[in-house]
C-alpha cells in the first residue's frame, strides 16, 4: 500500500520536495520544539491520536462522551474492516522483512475472532485481496532491485524493497498524546509519513493523522518530516482500490493539528459537554450516534 507509482514518485521529487525546500516549515512548528508554544500542551490530560484527528462530530461531543463520560460506543463495520486491513498490511510486510514465508490462510487462521464482533465471512475477501496485493508488490520490487543490484546482500535487498518502519511504537507524551502510539508506516528512504484509512471518500481532515504522527516523530527522534501521505483503501464489488494523497506537511496543517489538540484537550480537562450538533450535521459513521440520538451506527459497508 505504501509503494509509490512512477507518477507519485515524480510528484514527490519535482513538486513536494522542491516546495518543501523553497517554502520550509517554521522552526516553532517542528515537533522537537514541543516544550514551547505553540506546540507545548497546557493540560496534563493525554489523548490518543485518533481522538485528536477525527472530525466525525462537528461539536466534538464524541470526545466528551468517550473520554469524560466514558461512554462505550458500539463498533461499526468500517472500524472492523480497518482493523483487519491494517493487520494484513503490517503483518505481510513484517513477515517479508523477517523472511517468513507466511501464506494468507495461515495468517487468517491466527486472527483472534473473539475480539472482532463481526462475521468473518464478510471480511475474508477484502482481507485476502489486500494480502495478495501486498505480496505481489513485494515480489515485484524485490525482483526489480535484485536485477539492478546483483551483488547486494540479502539484507540489503529486503531493506531496499520495503524501506518502511511499520507499526513503529512511539510515545506522544511530549505533545499531550498517549504514550502508546503506533505509526502505520514511515518510509525512511523518502522521508514520508503515511496513514492508512479504509475509506472511499477523501476528506481534508484525513491529512491531520499523518501530520500528527510526523510531529510526534520529530518530537522524539528530531528527524524533520516534510512530506506526508494518506493511503485510501476501499473495496467496490470485491475489487481492491488503492489511492494516495501525498502532500507537503506545511505550517497551515501543523497549526490546524495543534488547534484540534488544544480544543479537545480542553474539553476533557474541564469535563465540558460541548453539546449535540444538529442531526443533519452528524456524520453517519460517528460511533457515538447511538449515544446522542438512540440510533444504531452506520455499517459503512465498503464491499
Buried (B, 14 or more C-beta within 10 A) or exposed (E): BBBBEEEBEEBBEEEBBEBBEEEEBEEEBBBBBBEEEEBEBEBEBBBBBEBBBBBBBBBBBBBBBBBBEEBEBEBBBBBBBBBBBBBBBBBBBBBBBEEEEBEBEEBBEEBEEEEBEBEEEBBBBBBBBBBBBBBEBBEEBBEEBBEEEEEBEEEEBBBBBBBBBBBBEBBBBBBBBBEEBBBBBBBEEBBBBBBBBBBBEEEEBBBBBBBBBBBBBBBBBEEBBBBBBBBBBBBEEEEBEBEBBBBBBBBEBBBBBBEBBBEBBBBBBEEEEBEBBEEEEBBEBBBBBBBBEEEEBBBBEBB
